[in-house]
Amino acid sequence: MADPTQNILAAALSLPEGERLRIASELLASVEEPYDDAWKAAWLEALERREQAVRDGGSGGSAWAEVRARVLARLGAR
């Protein structure tokens, strides 16, 4: 990564989890075009559910390392 990108990433990673989730959802929204209204609604519902879980003191989901390992395992099984 270029230095400015690393600086932005480091700053974002230093934020509280709820703010990181908000930034992540905004970044994804800026590059992903929903396929249809049902897809967009489901995505927004998932984001809101995870954000509420964080507000309630939970993690909002699995740790990235766990999710990444599951995805890589699934890809390797193909």
C-alpha positions in Angstrom: 0.0 0.0 0.0 1.1 3.5 -0.7 2.0 5.7 2.4 -1.2 7.8 2.2 -3.3 4.7 2.1 -1.4 3.2 5.0 -1.9 6.4 7.0 -5.7 6.3 6.4 -5.9 2.7 7.2 -4.0 3.1 10.5 -6.2 6.1 11.5 -9.3 4.1 10.7 -8.1 1.0 12.6 -7.6 3.2 15.7 -11.3 4.2 15.8 -13.8 2.4 18.0 -15.4 -0.7 16.5 -18.8 1.0 15.8 -17.1 3.8 13.8 -15.0 1.2 11.9 -18.2 -0.6 10.9 -19.7 2.7 9.7 -16.7 3.5 7.6 -16.5 0.0 6.2 -20.2 0.1 5.2 -19.7 3.5 3.5 -16.6 2.3 1.7 -18.4 -0.8 0.4 -21.4 1.3 -0.6 -19.1 3.5 -2.7 -17.8 0.5 -4.8 -20.7 -2.0 -4.8 -23.8 -1.4 -6.8 -26.7 -3.4 -5.4 -28.1 -5.9 -7.9 -31.7 -5.0 -7.0 -33.8 -3.5 -4.2 -34.1 -6.8 -2.3 -30.3 -7.2 -2.2 -29.9 -3.6 -1.0 -32.6 -4.0 1.7 -31.0 -7.3 2.9 -27.5 -5.7 3.0 -28.8 -2.6 4.9 -30.7 -4.9 7.4 -27.5 -6.9 8.0 -25.5 -3.7 8.6 -28.1 -2.3 11.0 -28.3 -5.6 12.9 -24.5 -5.7 13.3 -24.4 -2.0 14.3 -27.0 -2.6 17.0 -25.2 -5.6 18.3 -22.1 -3.5 18.7 -24.1 -0.8 20.5 -25.5 -3.5 22.8 -22.0 -4.6 23.8 -21.5 -7.5 21.4 -19.0 -7.8 18.6 -21.5 -7.6 15.8 -20.2 -10.9 14.3 -17.3 -13.1 13.9 -13.7 -11.9 14.0 -12.2 -11.2 10.6 -9.6 -13.9 11.0 -12.3 -16.5 11.6 -14.4 -15.4 8.6 -11.3 -15.3 6.3 -10.3 -18.8 7.4 -13.8 -20.1 6.7 -13.9 -18.5 3.3 -10.4 -19.8 2.3 -11.3 -23.3 3.5 -14.5 -23.2 1.3 -12.5 -22.0 -1.7 -9.9 -24.7 -1.1 -12.6 -27.3 -1.0 -13.8 -26.5 -4.5 
